[in-house]
Amino acid sequence: MSGLAVGLKKGLLVEKRQLAPRPASRKGKLGKHVKFVREVIREIAGYSPLERRCIELLRNGRDKRCLKLCKKRLGTHKRAKSKREQCAVFLRTSQRKAK
């Protein structure tokens, strides 16, 4: 803190304003209602054929084949990775329930 007219920290010393968070900062955050609705739909509709096949591949330890299948169907590597992870989470939870 210098407050001088020259140098790296030149100029008048002022406090940083504390601004309220903008609505855009919560973009993409999952709300309670949306989460509940998605759970209900998943419970009623079950899993898609792609997801069922993916889960079957993961059961047999074919992670890479699962990723390739998802990538071909979904279009991008990022989407395929997230879908594979969703299927893996379902598989882990179902195995936990079975024990």
Distance bins in CASP14 RR format, pairs under 12 A and 6 or more apart:
PFRMAT RR
TARGET T0000
AUTHOR 0000-0000-0000
RMODE 2
METHOD distances of the structure
MODEL  1
1 8 0 0 0 0 0 1 0 0 0 0 0
1 9 1 0 0 1 0 0 0 0 0 0 0
1 10 0 0 0 0 0 1 0 0 0 0 0
1 11 0 0 0 0 0 1 0 0 0 0 0
1 12 0 0 0 0 0 1 0 0 0 0 0
1 13 1 0 0 1 0 0 0 0 0 0 0
1 14 0 0 0 0 0 1 0 0 0 0 0
1 15 0 0 0 0 0 1 0 0 0 0 0
2 8 0 0 0 0 1 0 0 0 0 0 0
2 9 1 0 1 0 0 0 0 0 0 0 0
2 10 1 0 0 1 0 0 0 0 0 0 0
2 11 0 0 0 0 1 0 0 0 0 0 0
2 12 0 0 0 0 0 1 0 0 0 0 0
2 13 0 0 0 0 1 0 0 0 0 0 0
3 9 1 0 0 1 0 0 0 0 0 0 0
3 10 1 0 0 1 0 0 0 0 0 0 0
3 11 1 0 1 0 0 0 0 0 0 0 0
3 12 1 0 0 1 0 0 0 0 0 0 0
3 13 1 0 1 0 0 0 0 0 0 0 0
3 14 0 0 0 0 0 1 0 0 0 0 0
4 10 1 0 1 0 0 0 0 0 0 0 0
4 11 1 0 0 1 0 0 0 0 0 0 0
4 12 0 0 0 0 0 1 0 0 0 0 0
4 13 0 0 0 0 0 1 0 0 0 0 0
5 11 1 0 0 1 0 0 0 0 0 0 0
5 12 0 0 0 0 1 0 0 0 0 0 0
19 25 0 0 0 0 0 1 0 0 0 0 0
21 27 0 0 0 0 0 1 0 0 0 0 0
21 29 0 0 0 0 0 1 0 0 0 0 0
23 29 0 0 0 0 0 1 0 0 0 0 0
28 34 0 0 0 0 1 0 0 0 0 0 0
29 35 0 0 0 0 0 1 0 0 0 0 0
30 36 0 0 0 0 0 1 0 0 0 0 0
30 37 0 0 0 0 0 1 0 0 0 0 0
30 38 0 0 0 0 1 0 0 0 0 0 0
30 39 0 0 0 0 0 1 0 0 0 0 0
31 37 0 0 0 0 1 0 0 0 0 0 0
31 38 0 0 0 0 1 0 0 0 0 0 0
31 39 0 0 0 0 0 1 0 0 0 0 0
32 38 0 0 0 0 0 1 0 0 0 0 0
32 39 0 0 0 0 0 1 0 0 0 0 0
33 39 0 0 0 0 0 1 0 0 0 0 0
33 40 0 0 0 0 0 1 0 0 0 0 0
34 40 0 0 0 0 0 1 0 0 0 0 0
34 41 0 0 0 0 0 1 0 0 0 0 0
35 41 0 0 0 0 0 1 0 0 0 0 0
35 42 0 0 0 0 0 1 0 0 0 0 0
36 42 0 0 0 0 0 1 0 0 0 0 0
36 43 0 0 0 0 0 1 0 0 0 0 0
37 43 0 0 0 0 0 1 0 0 0 0 0
37 44 0 0 0 0 0 1 0 0 0 0 0
37 45 0 0 0 0 0 1 0 0 0 0 0
38 44 0 0 0 0 0 1 0 0 0 0 0
38 45 0 0 0 0 0 1 0 0 0 0 0
38 46 0 0 0 0 0 1 0 0 0 0 0
38 86 0 0 0 0 0 1 0 0 0 0 0
39 45 0 0 0 0 0 1 0 0 0 0 0
39 46 0 0 0 0 0 1 0 0 0 0 0
40 46 0 0 0 0 0 1 0 0 0 0 0
41 47 0 0 0 0 0 1 0 0 0 0 0
41 48 0 0 0 0 0 1 0 0 0 0 0
42 48 0 0 0 0 0 1 0 0 0 0 0
42 51 0 0 0 0 0 1 0 0 0 0 0
42 86 0 0 0 0 0 1 0 0 0 0 0
42 90 0 0 0 0 1 0 0 0 0 0 0
45 51 0 0 0 0 0 1 0 0 0 0 0
46 52 0 0 0 0 1 0 0 0 0 0 0
46 55 0 0 0 0 0 1 0 0 0 0 0
46 90 0 0 0 0 0 1 0 0 0 0 0
47 53 0 0 0 0 1 0 0 0 0 0 0
47 54 0 0 0 0 1 0 0 0 0 0 0
47 55 1 0 0 1 0 0 0 0 0 0 0
47 56 0 0 0 0 0 1 0 0 0 0 0
47 83 0 0 0 0 0 1 0 0 0 0 0
47 86 0 0 0 0 1 0 0 0 0 0 0
47 87 0 0 0 0 1 0 0 0 0 0 0
47 90 1 0 0 1 0 0 0 0 0 0 0
47 91 0 0 0 0 0 1 0 0 0 0 0
47 94 0 0 0 0 0 1 0 0 0 0 0
48 54 0 0 0 0 1 0 0 0 0 0 0
48 55 0 0 0 0 0 1 0 0 0 0 0
48 70 0 0 0 0 0 1 0 0 0 0 0
48 73 0 0 0 0 1 0 0 0 0 0 0
48 74 0 0 0 0 0 1 0 0 0 0 0
48 83 0 0 0 0 1 0 0 0 0 0 0
48 86 0 0 0 0 0 1 0 0 0 0 0
48 87 0 0 0 0 0 1 0 0 0 0 0
49 55 0 0 0 0 0 1 0 0 0 0 0
49 56 0 0 0 0 0 1 0 0 0 0 0
49 69 0 0 0 0 0 1 0 0 0 0 0
49 73 0 0 0 0 1 0 0 0 0 0 0
50 56 0 0 0 0 0 1 0 0 0 0 0
50 57 0 0 0 0 0 1 0 0 0 0 0
50 66 0 0 0 0 1 0 0 0 0 0 0
50 69 1 0 0 1 0 0 0 0 0 0 0
50 70 1 0 0 1 0 0 0 0 0 0 0
50 71 0 0 0 0 0 1 0 0 0 0 0
50 72 0 0 0 0 1 0 0 0 0 0 0
50 73 1 0 1 0 0 0 0 0 0 0 0
50 74 0 0 0 0 1 0 0 0 0 0 0
50 75 0 0 0 0 0 1 0 0 0 0 0
50 79 0 0 0 0 0 1 0 0 0 0 0
50 80 0 0 0 0 0 1 0 0 0 0 0
50 83 1 0 0 1 0 0 0 0 0 0 0
50 84 0 0 0 0 0 1 0 0 0 0 0
50 86 0 0 0 0 0 1 0 0 0 0 0
50 87 0 0 0 0 1 0 0 0 0 0 0
51 57 0 0 0 0 0 1 0 0 0 0 0
51 58 0 0 0 0 0 1 0 0 0 0 0
51 66 0 0 0 0 0 1 0 0 0 0 0
51 69 0 0 0 0 0 1 0 0 0 0 0
51 70 0 0 0 0 1 0 0 0 0 0 0
51 73 0 0 0 0 0 1 0 0 0 0 0
51 74 0 0 0 0 0 1 0 0 0 0 0
51 83 1 0 0 1 0 0 0 0 0 0 0
51 84 0 0 0 0 0 1 0 0 0 0 0
51 85 0 0 0 0 0 1 0 0 0 0 0
51 86 1 0 0 1 0 0 0 0 0 0 0
51 87 1 0 1 0 0 0 0 0 0 0 0
51 88 0 0 0 0 0 1 0 0 0 0 0
51 89 0 0 0 0 0 1 0 0 0 0 0
51 90 1 0 0 1 0 0 0 0 0 0 0
51 91 0 0 0 0 0 1 0 0 0 0 0
52 58 0 0 0 0 0 1 0 0 0 0 0
52 59 0 0 0 0 0 1 0 0 0 0 0
52 66 0 0 0 0 0 1 0 0 0 0 0
52 69 0 0 0 0 0 1 0 0 0 0 0
52 87 0 0 0 0 1 0 0 0 0 0 0
52 90 0 0 0 0 0 1 0 0 0 0 0
52 91 0 0 0 0 0 1 0 0 0 0 0
53 59 0 0 0 0 0 1 0 0 0 0 0
53 60 0 0 0 0 0 1 0 0 0 0 0
53 62 0 0 0 0 0 1 0 0 0 0 0
53 65 0 0 0 0 1 0 0 0 0 0 0
53 66 0 0 0 0 1 0 0 0 0 0 0
53 68 0 0 0 0 0 1 0 0 0 0 0
53 69 1 0 0 1 0 0 0 0 0 0 0
53 70 0 0 0 0 1 0 0 0 0 0 0
53 72 0 0 0 0 0 1 0 0 0 0 0
53 73 0 0 0 0 1 0 0 0 0 0 0
53 83 0 0 0 0 0 1 0 0 0 0 0
53 84 0 0 0 0 0 1 0 0 0 0 0
53 87 0 0 0 0 1 0 0 0 0 0 0
54 60 0 0 0 0 0 1 0 0 0 0 0
54 61 0 0 0 0 0 1 0 0 0 0 0
54 62 0 0 0 0 1 0 0 0 0 0 0
54 63 0 0 0 0 0 1 0 0 0 0 0
54 65 0 0 0 0 1 0 0 0 0 0 0
54 66 1 0 1 0 0 0 0 0 0 0 0
54 67 0 0 0 0 1 0 0 0 0 0 0
54 68 0 0 0 0 0 1 0 0 0 0 0
54 69 1 0 0 1 0 0 0 0 0 0 0
54 70 1 0 0 1 0 0 0 0 0 0 0
54 71 0 0 0 0 0 1 0 0 0 0 0
54 72 0 0 0 0 0 1 0 0 0 0 0
54 73 0 0 0 0 1 0 0 0 0 0 0
54 74 0 0 0 0 0 1 0 0 0 0 0
54 80 0 0 0 0 1 0 0 0 0 0 0
54 81 0 0 0 0 0 1 0 0 0 0 0
54 82 0 0 0 0 0 1 0 0 0 0 0
54 83 1 0 0 1 0 0 0 0 0 0 0
54 84 1 0 0 1 0 0 0 0 0 0 0
54 85 0 0 0 0 0 1 0 0 0 0 0
54 86 0 0 0 0 1 0 0 0 0 0 0
54 87 1 0 1 0 0 0 0 0 0 0 0
54 88 0 0 0 0 1 0 0 0 0 0 0
54 89 0 0 0 0 0 1 0 0 0 0 0
54 90 0 0 0 0 1 0 0 0 0 0 0
54 91 0 0 0 0 1 0 0 0 0 0 0
55 61 0 0 0 0 0 1 0 0 0 0 0
55 62 0 0 0 0 0 1 0 0 0 0 0
55 63 0 0 0 0 0 1 0 0 0 0 0
55 66 0 0 0 0 1 0 0 0 0 0 0
55 69 0 0 0 0 0 1 0 0 0 0 0
55 70 0 0 0 0 0 1 0 0 0 0 0
55 83 0 0 0 0 0 1 0 0 0 0 0
55 84 0 0 0 0 1 0 0 0 0 0 0
55 86 0 0 0 0 1 0 0 0 0 0 0
55 87 1 0 1 0 0 0 0 0 0 0 0
55 88 0 0 0 0 1 0 0 0 0 0 0
55 89 0 0 0 0 0 1 0 0 0 0 0
55 90 1 0 0 1 0 0 0 0 0 0 0
55 91 1 0 1 0 0 0 0 0 0 0 0
55 92 0 0 0 0 0 1 0 0 0 0 0
55 93 0 0 0 0 0 1 0 0 0 0 0
55 94 0 0 0 0 1 0 0 0 0 0 0
55 95 0 0 0 0 0 1 0 0 0 0 0
56 62 0 0 0 0 1 0 0 0 0 0 0
56 65 0 0 0 0 0 1 0 0 0 0 0
56 66 0 0 0 0 1 0 0 0 0 0 0
56 69 0 0 0 0 0 1 0 0 0 0 0
56 87 0 0 0 0 1 0 0 0 0 0 0
56 90 0 0 0 0 0 1 0 0 0 0 0
56 91 0 0 0 0 1 0 0 0 0 0 0
57 63 1 0 0 1 0 0 0 0 0 0 0
57 64 0 0 0 0 1 0 0 0 0 0 0
57 65 1 0 1 0 0 0 0 0 0 0 0
57 66 1 0 1 0 0 0 0 0 0 0 0
57 67 0 0 0 0 1 0 0 0 0 0 0
57 68 0 0 0 0 1 0 0 0 0 0 0
57 69 1 0 0 1 0 0 0 0 0 0 0
57 70 0 0 0 0 1 0 0 0 0 0 0
57 83 0 0 0 0 0 1 0 0 0 0 0
57 84 0 0 0 0 1 0 0 0 0 0 0
57 87 0 0 0 0 1 0 0 0 0 0 0
57 88 0 0 0 0 0 1 0 0 0 0 0
57 91 0 0 0 0 0 1 0 0 0 0 0
58 64 0 0 0 0 0 1 0 0 0 0 0
58 65 0 0 0 0 1 0 0 0 0 0 0
58 66 1 0 1 0 0 0 0 0 0 0 0
58 67 0 0 0 0 0 1 0 0 0 0 0
58 69 0 0 0 0 0 1 0 0 0 0 0
58 70 0 0 0 0 0 1 0 0 0 0 0
58 83 0 0 0 0 0 1 0 0 0 0 0
58 84 1 0 0 1 0 0 0 0 0 0 0
58 85 0 0 0 0 0 1 0 0 0 0 0
58 86 0 0 0 0 0 1 0 0 0 0 0
58 87 1 0 1 0 0 0 0 0 0 0 0
58 88 1 0 1 0 0 0 0 0 0 0 0
58 89 0 0 0 0 0 1 0 0 0 0 0
58 90 0 0 0 0 1 0 0 0 0 0 0
58 91 1 0 1 0 0 0 0 0 0 0 0
58 92 0 0 0 0 1 0 0 0 0 0 0
58 94 0 0 0 0 0 1 0 0 0 0 0
58 95 0 0 0 0 0 1 0 0 0 0 0
59 65 0 0 0 0 0 1 0 0 0 0 0
59 66 0 0 0 0 1 0 0 0 0 0 0
59 87 0 0 0 0 1 0 0 0 0 0 0
59 88 0 0 0 0 0 1 0 0 0 0 0
59 90 0 0 0 0 0 1 0 0 0 0 0
59 91 1 0 0 1 0 0 0 0 0 0 0
59 92 0 0 0 0 0 1 0 0 0 0 0
59 94 0 0 0 0 0 1 0 0 0 0 0
59 95 0 0 0 0 1 0 0 0 0 0 0
60 66 0 0 0 0 1 0 0 0 0 0 0
60 91 0 0 0 0 0 1 0 0 0 0 0
61 67 0 0 0 0 0 1 0 0 0 0 0
61 84 0 0 0 0 0 1 0 0 0 0 0
61 87 0 0 0 0 0 1 0 0 0 0 0
61 88 0 0 0 0 0 1 0 0 0 0 0
61 91 0 0 0 0 0 1 0 0 0 0 0
62 68 0 0 0 0 1 0 0 0 0 0 0
62 69 0 0 0 0 1 0 0 0 0 0 0
62 70 0 0 0 0 0 1 0 0 0 0 0
62 84 0 0 0 0 0 1 0 0 0 0 0
62 87 0 0 0 0 0 1 0 0 0 0 0
63 69 0 0 0 0 0 1 0 0 0 0 0
63 70 0 0 0 0 0 1 0 0 0 0 0
63 80 0 0 0 0 0 1 0 0 0 0 0
63 81 0 0 0 0 0 1 0 0 0 0 0
63 84 1 0 0 1 0 0 0 0 0 0 0
63 85 0 0 0 0 0 1 0 0 0 0 0
63 87 0 0 0 0 0 1 0 0 0 0 0
63 88 0 0 0 0 1 0 0 0 0 0 0
63 91 0 0 0 0 0 1 0 0 0 0 0
64 70 0 0 0 0 0 1 0 0 0 0 0
64 71 0 0 0 0 0 1 0 0 0 0 0
64 80 0 0 0 0 0 1 0 0 0 0 0
64 81 0 0 0 0 0 1 0 0 0 0 0
64 84 0 0 0 0 1 0 0 0 0 0 0
65 71 0 0 0 0 0 1 0 0 0 0 0
65 72 0 0 0 0 0 1 0 0 0 0 0
65 80 0 0 0 0 0 1 0 0 0 0 0
65 84 0 0 0 0 0 1 0 0 0 0 0
66 72 0 0 0 0 0 1 0 0 0 0 0
66 73 0 0 0 0 0 1 0 0 0 0 0
66 74 0 0 0 0 0 1 0 0 0 0 0
66 80 0 0 0 0 1 0 0 0 0 0 0
66 81 0 0 0 0 0 1 0 0 0 0 0
66 83 0 0 0 0 1 0 0 0 0 0 0
66 84 1 0 1 0 0 0 0 0 0 0 0
66 85 0 0 0 0 0 1 0 0 0 0 0
66 86 0 0 0 0 0 1 0 0 0 0 0
66 87 1 0 0 1 0 0 0 0 0 0 0
66 88 0 0 0 0 1 0 0 0 0 0 0
66 91 0 0 0 0 0 1 0 0 0 0 0
67 73 0 0 0 0 0 1 0 0 0 0 0
67 74 0 0 0 0 0 1 0 0 0 0 0
67 75 0 0 0 0 0 1 0 0 0 0 0
67 76 0 0 0 0 0 1 0 0 0 0 0
67 77 0 0 0 0 1 0 0 0 0 0 0
67 78 0 0 0 0 0 1 0 0 0 0 0
67 79 0 0 0 0 0 1 0 0 0 0 0
67 80 1 0 1 0 0 0 0 0 0 0 0
67 81 1 0 0 1 0 0 0 0 0 0 0
67 82 0 0 0 0 0 1 0 0 0 0 0
67 83 0 0 0 0 1 0 0 0 0 0 0
67 84 1 0 1 0 0 0 0 0 0 0 0
67 85 0 0 0 0 0 1 0 0 0 0 0
67 87 0 0 0 0 0 1 0 0 0 0 0
67 88 0 0 0 0 0 1 0 0 0 0 0
68 74 0 0 0 0 0 1 0 0 0 0 0
68 75 0 0 0 0 0 1 0 0 0 0 0
68 77 0 0 0 0 0 1 0 0 0 0 0
68 80 0 0 0 0 1 0 0 0 0 0 0
68 81 0 0 0 0 0 1 0 0 0 0 0
68 83 0 0 0 0 0 1 0 0 0 0 0
68 84 0 0 0 0 1 0 0 0 0 0 0
69 75 0 0 0 0 0 1 0 0 0 0 0
69 80 0 0 0 0 1 0 0 0 0 0 0
69 83 0 0 0 0 1 0 0 0 0 0 0
69 84 0 0 0 0 1 0 0 0 0 0 0
69 87 0 0 0 0 0 1 0 0 0 0 0
70 76 0 0 0 0 1 0 0 0 0 0 0
70 77 0 0 0 0 1 0 0 0 0 0 0
70 78 0 0 0 0 0 1 0 0 0 0 0
70 79 1 0 0 1 0 0 0 0 0 0 0
70 80 1 1 0 0 0 0 0 0 0 0 0
70 81 1 0 0 1 0 0 0 0 0 0 0
70 82 0 0 0 0 1 0 0 0 0 0 0
70 83 1 0 1 0 0 0 0 0 0 0 0
70 84 1 0 1 0 0 0 0 0 0 0 0
70 85 0 0 0 0 0 1 0 0 0 0 0
70 86 0 0 0 0 1 0 0 0 0 0 0
70 87 0 0 0 0 1 0 0 0 0 0 0
70 88 0 0 0 0 0 1 0 0 0 0 0
71 77 1 0 1 0 0 0 0 0 0 0 0
71 78 0 0 0 0 1 0 0 0 0 0 0
71 79 1 0 0 1 0 0 0 0 0 0 0
71 80 1 1 0 0 0 0 0 0 0 0 0
71 81 0 0 0 0 1 0 0 0 0 0 0
71 82 0 0 0 0 0 1 0 0 0 0 0
71 83 0 0 0 0 1 0 0 0 0 0 0
71 84 0 0 0 0 1 0 0 0 0 0 0
72 79 0 0 0 0 0 1 0 0 0 0 0
72 80 0 0 0 0 1 0 0 0 0 0 0
72 83 0 0 0 0 0 1 0 0 0 0 0
73 79 0 0 0 0 1 0 0 0 0 0 0
73 80 0 0 0 0 1 0 0 0 0 0 0
73 83 0 0 0 0 1 0 0 0 0 0 0
73 84 0 0 0 0 0 1 0 0 0 0 0
74 80 1 0 1 0 0 0 0 0 0 0 0
74 81 0 0 0 0 1 0 0 0 0 0 0
74 82 0 0 0 0 1 0 0 0 0 0 0
74 83 1 0 0 1 0 0 0 0 0 0 0
74 84 0 0 0 0 1 0 0 0 0 0 0
74 86 0 0 0 0 0 1 0 0 0 0 0
75 81 0 0 0 0 0 1 0 0 0 0 0
75 82 0 0 0 0 0 1 0 0 0 0 0
75 83 0 0 0 0 0 1 0 0 0 0 0
76 82 0 0 0 0 1 0 0 0 0 0 0
76 83 0 0 0 0 0 1 0 0 0 0 0
77 83 0 0 0 0 0 1 0 0 0 0 0
77 84 0 0 0 0 0 1 0 0 0 0 0
78 84 0 0 0 0 0 1 0 0 0 0 0
78 85 0 0 0 0 0 1 0 0 0 0 0
79 85 0 0 0 0 0 1 0 0 0 0 0
79 86 0 0 0 0 0 1 0 0 0 0 0
80 86 0 0 0 0 0 1 0 0 0 0 0
80 87 0 0 0 0 0 1 0 0 0 0 0
81 87 0 0 0 0 0 1 0 0 0 0 0
81 88 0 0 0 0 0 1 0 0 0 0 0
82 88 0 0 0 0 0 1 0 0 0 0 0
82 89 0 0 0 0 0 1 0 0 0 0 0
83 89 0 0 0 0 0 1 0 0 0 0 0
83 90 0 0 0 0 0 1 0 0 0 0 0
84 90 0 0 0 0 0 1 0 0 0 0 0
84 91 0 0 0 0 0 1 0 0 0 0 0
85 91 0 0 0 0 0 1 0 0 0 0 0
85 92 0 0 0 0 0 1 0 0 0 0 0
86 92 0 0 0 0 0 1 0 0 0 0 0
86 93 0 0 0 0 0 1 0 0 0 0 0
87 93 0 0 0 0 0 1 0 0 0 0 0
87 94 0 0 0 0 0 1 0 0 0 0 0
88 94 0 0 0 0 0 1 0 0 0 0 0
88 95 0 0 0 0 0 1 0 0 0 0 0
89 95 0 0 0 0 0 1 0 0 0 0 0
89 96 0 0 0 0 0 1 0 0 0 0 0
90 96 0 0 0 0 0 1 0 0 0 0 0
90 97 0 0 0 0 0 1 0 0 0 0 0
91 97 0 0 0 0 0 1 0 0 0 0 0
91 98 0 0 0 0 0 1 0 0 0 0 0
92 98 0 0 0 0 0 1 0 0 0 0 0
92 99 0 0 0 0 0 1 0 0 0 0 0
93 99 0 0 0 0 0 1 0 0 0 0 0
END
